[in-house]
């Protein structure tokens, strides 16, 4: 049996990717400085999008209910902008904490078109995040991990004055996320 150059390169690239492990992945809720080493059963994709002329930007879905230890893959499908999924936390840009106490904050850095970033959310509760360059345009999202009945579950941040009113108004309500499991911003594709 002979292997073509293309097949050899594909096999070599797969082996390197396996040895290198998942780049850009953080296990939120794990001790600081740890990365996700064990695979999780579920991966959910959240895409970053924009209207054709770029006047509107959003995360899709904007609200999401997941089980603990679900991997979230943020993918930039906006050909004209770079975006960040960034957790609200004092350790990241000195922002107010809007994720569970035991969760590790994350910041993807700027993702160019078609780049992605992954995070595994383990601590039960409400995670609010934003796009650094587009927060004031309402590019925010909310992920609800687990159920309010779970031990240690933390509800949404209650500081009404911690963010601008326009930004606060963009978050989908937790009860709607829990009821619908997925809430989209209704963006124009």
DAMORA-V820006 format. One record per helix or strand of 3 or more residues. SS is the DSSP state (a for helix, b for strand). FROM is the first residue (numbers start at 0). TO is the last residue. If there is no record, write none. Layout:
BEGIN
SS & FROM & TO
SS & FROM & TO
END
This chain:
BEGIN
a & 4 & 19
b & 24 & 27
b & 42 & 49
b & 56 & 59
b & 62 & 65
b & 69 & 75
b & 115 & 120
b & 124 & 129
a & 131 & 136
b & 139 & 144
a & 164 & 169
a & 173 & 179
END
